């Protein structure tokens, strides 16, 4: 069997994906050659790789139908991690509804599919609150904005998303994030590898963007007992749904209005691992890959 695997990125993302050098070295230490390959490079013969690991195709949301077609094509040529089915499900944030139905605490979320639903939530006064509006299919906080008691601006943002063909989502701004940030927990083959703190990116309007994502403040953090308990519940949910743990997962949580952690996002498609916060993490990832071969 080939010992060459593909780390799937994109032409725009390579310079920003700081995980790639760590992963390549860790896999190389185990005798595995890792090649960084752009997902949309039509000249690539995916069958020459024993595995293709989706890492940073961070422009996928701009060409979502093309990306879904690519997932199926690569799956027919080699082993895709995470699987096309998982990535397809996870790249539409309406998965949060399914998680909530399974009893997992999430940030309260209202999905807006039509102009009629926009009128309804406007009449209910939802847009008069401190809220976050974003599309269900996006990456790197693109088209994501906080509206602080600005119903006209919020309605305009939602209208723009609906007119562009998106389903939109509205969430109350989580005030604890300003002082504590988010906690991200990274899992490899269902096992917690490491955690980190992610600063609040919508606390002010001065967000730094590079065209692919909003630049985040990342620092080491040990997840609390409550956060780890929530993360384990999420991973149990994922395993039950898909029959096994995914190769990688990232669970982002924040302290909710009740003072307990809730899920902000479950990332199974192309999350940054922020390997720089734990020098053993790359080796754990390489071991997880080896376990799949």
C-alpha positions in Angstrom: 0.0 0.0 0.0 1.2 3.5 -0.8 2.6 5.4 2.1 1.8 8.7 0.5 -1.2 10.7 1.8 -2.6 14.0 0.7 -3.2 16.9 3.1 -5.9 18.7 1.3 -5.7 22.5 1.2 -6.3 25.3 -1.3 -4.1 27.7 -3.2 -5.2 30.7 -1.0 -5.0 28.8 2.3 -1.6 27.2 2.2 0.3 30.2 3.7 -2.3 30.6 6.4 -2.7 26.9 7.5 -0.1 26.8 10.3 -0.9 23.2 11.1 0.4 21.8 7.8 4.2 21.9 8.6 3.5 20.2 12.0 1.5 17.5 10.4 3.9 16.8 7.6 6.8 16.5 10.0 4.9 14.2 12.4 3.7 11.9 9.6 7.2 11.9 8.1 8.6 10.8 11.5 6.5 7.7 11.1 7.6 7.0 7.5 4.5 8.5 5.8 5.0 11.0 3.0 2.5 13.8 3.1 1.9 16.0 0.1 -0.1 19.2 0.4 -2.6 19.2 -2.5 -5.1 21.8 -3.6 -8.6 20.4 -3.5 -9.6 22.0 -6.9 -6.5 21.0 -8.8 -8.0 19.1 -11.8 -4.6 17.5 -12.7 -4.4 15.5 -9.4 -4.7 11.8 -9.6 -6.3 11.1 -6.2 -6.0 7.3 -6.6 -2.2 7.5 -6.0 -2.8 8.5 -2.4 -3.7 5.9 0.2 -5.7 8.6 2.1 -6.8 12.2 1.5 -7.2 14.2 4.7 -9.2 17.3 4.3 -7.4 20.2 6.1 -7.9 23.7 4.7 -10.0 24.0 1.6 -11.2 27.2 3.2 -12.8 28.7 0.0 -15.2 25.8 -0.3 -18.2 27.8 0.8 -17.8 30.1 -2.3 -18.2 27.1 -4.6 -20.2 24.8 -2.5 -21.8 22.6 -5.2 -18.4 22.1 -6.8 -17.0 21.2 -3.5 -19.7 18.6 -2.8 -19.0 17.1 -6.3 -15.3 16.9 -5.4 -16.0 15.1 -2.2 -17.8 12.3 -4.0 -15.2 12.1 -6.7 -12.3 11.8 -4.3 -14.2 9.3 -2.2 -14.4 7.0 -5.2 -10.6 7.2 -5.8 -9.2 6.9 -2.3 -10.1 7.0 1.4 -11.3 10.5 2.4 -11.0 11.6 6.0 -13.3 12.8 7.3 -15.7 11.0 5.1 -17.8 12.8 2.4 -21.0 12.0 4.3 -19.7 13.6 7.5 -18.3 16.7 5.7 -21.5 17.2 3.8 -23.5 17.0 7.0 -21.2 19.2 9.0 -20.7 22.0 6.4 -24.3 23.0 6.9 -24.8 24.4 10.3 -28.4 23.2 10.5 -26.7 20.2 12.1 -27.1 22.2 15.4 -30.9 21.4 15.3 -30.1 17.6 15.3 -27.6 18.0 18.2 -30.2 20.0 20.2 -32.7 17.3 19.6 -30.3 14.8 21.0 -30.2 16.7 24.3 -26.8 18.5 23.7 -26.7 22.1 24.9 -26.1 24.5 22.1 -26.1 28.3 21.7 -29.8 29.0 21.0 -30.2 29.2 17.2 -33.1 30.3 15.0 -32.8 29.4 11.3 -34.3 31.8 8.7 -35.2 30.1 5.4 -37.4 32.7 3.8 -38.6 36.3 3.7 -41.7 35.2 5.6 -39.6 33.8 8.4 -37.7 37.1 8.5 -40.9 39.0 9.0 -41.9 36.6 11.8 -38.7 37.1 13.8 -38.8 40.8 13.2 -42.3 41.0 14.6 -41.2 39.0 17.6 -38.6 41.5 18.4 -35.6 39.2 17.9 -33.7 41.7 15.8 -33.9 44.3 18.5 -31.5 42.3 20.7 -27.7 41.8 20.7 -27.5 39.1 18.1 -25.1 37.3 15.7 -26.2 36.7 12.1 -24.5 34.4 9.7 -25.2 31.9 6.9 -25.5 28.2 7.6 -22.9 27.4 4.9 -19.7 29.5 5.5 -16.2 29.2 6.9 -13.8 31.5 8.8 -16.6 33.8 10.0 -17.3 35.0 6.5 -20.6 37.0 6.2 -20.9 36.8 10.0 -21.8 40.0 11.9 -22.8 41.1 15.3 -25.8 43.5 15.5 -26.2 45.2 18.8 -29.8 46.2 19.1 -29.7 47.3 15.4 -32.9 45.8 13.9 -32.6 47.7 10.6 -29.0 46.6 10.0 -29.8 43.0 11.2 -32.8 42.8 8.8 -30.7 44.1 5.9 -28.0 41.5 6.6 -30.5 38.7 6.8 -32.2 40.0 3.6 -28.8 40.0 1.8 -28.1 36.4 2.8 -31.6 35.3 1.8 -31.3 37.1 -1.6 -27.9 35.4 -2.1 -29.6 32.0 -1.7 -28.4 31.2 1.8 -30.2 30.0 4.8 -29.4 32.4 7.6 -29.1 31.8 11.3 -29.6 34.1 14.3 -28.0 33.6 17.7 -28.0 35.7 20.8 -24.6 37.2 21.4 -22.9 35.2 24.3 -21.8 37.9 26.7 -19.4 35.6 28.6 -17.3 35.3 25.5 -15.9 38.8 26.0 -14.2 37.9 29.2 -13.5 34.2 28.8 -13.5 33.6 25.1 -14.3 30.2 23.6 -12.7 26.9 24.5 -11.8 24.6 21.6 -11.3 20.9 22.2 -9.6 18.8 19.5 -10.2 15.1 19.3 -8.3 12.5 17.2 -10.1 9.2 16.8 -12.5 10.2 19.5 -9.8 11.0 22.1 -9.2 14.4 23.5 -5.8 15.6 22.2 -5.6 19.2 23.5 -7.6 22.3 24.1 -7.1 26.0 23.6 -8.6 29.4 24.2 -10.0 31.4 21.3 -10.6 35.1 21.9 -13.9 36.9 21.1 -13.8 38.0 17.4 -17.0 40.0 17.5 -16.4 41.9 20.7 -15.7 45.0 18.5 -16.0 45.9 14.9 -12.3 45.9 14.4 -11.9 42.3 13.2 -8.8 41.5 11.1 -9.7 39.5 8.0 -7.4 38.1 5.3 -10.0 37.1 2.7 -10.5 33.6 4.0 -11.1 33.9 7.7 -11.2 36.3 10.6 -7.8 36.2 12.4 -8.3 34.8 15.9 -6.4 35.2 19.2 -5.3 31.7 20.2 -3.7 30.6 23.5 -3.2 27.4 25.5 -6.1 26.5 27.8 -7.0 23.4 29.8 -10.6 22.6 29.3 -12.7 22.5 32.5 -14.4 19.4 33.8 -17.8 20.7 32.5 -16.4 21.5 29.1 -14.8 18.1 28.8 -18.1 16.5 29.8 -19.9 18.4 27.1 -17.2 17.5 24.6 -17.5 13.8 25.4 -21.3 14.0 25.0 -20.8 15.5 21.6 -18.3 12.8 20.6 -20.7 10.1 21.8 -23.4 11.7 19.6 -21.1 11.7 16.6 -20.1 8.1 17.1 -23.7 7.0 17.5 -24.7 8.9 14.3 -21.9 7.7 12.1 -21.0 4.3 13.6 -17.5 5.3 14.5 -15.4 8.3 15.6 -14.1 10.6 12.9 -10.4 11.0 12.4 -10.6 14.5 13.7 -13.1 16.7 15.4 -13.1 20.1 17.1 -15.7 21.1 19.6 -16.0 24.8 20.3 -17.8 25.7 23.5 -18.7 28.9 25.3 -20.2 29.7 28.7 -23.9 30.2 28.0 -26.3 32.6 29.7 -27.1 30.0 32.4 -23.4 29.9 33.3 -22.7 26.4 31.9 -20.9 25.5 28.7 -22.9 25.2 25.5 -21.7 24.2 22.0 -20.9 27.1 19.7 -19.8 24.8 16.8 -18.9 21.2 16.0 -16.2 21.1 13.3 -15.7 17.9 11.4 -14.8 19.3 8.0 -11.8 21.6 7.9 -11.0 23.0 11.4 -7.7 24.4 12.4 -6.1 22.3 15.1 -3.9 25.1 16.5 -1.1 22.5 17.1 1.2 25.2 18.3 -0.4 25.2 21.7 0.7 21.6 22.5 4.0 20.2 21.2 2.7 16.6 21.5 -0.4 17.1 19.5 1.1 16.5 16.0 2.4 13.1 17.2 -1.1 12.2 18.4 -2.5 13.1 15.1 0.0 11.0 13.3 -0.7 8.1 15.6 -4.4 8.5 14.8 -3.7 8.4 11.1 -1.6 5.3 11.5 -4.5 3.6 13.3 -6.6 4.1 10.2 -4.3 2.5 7.7 
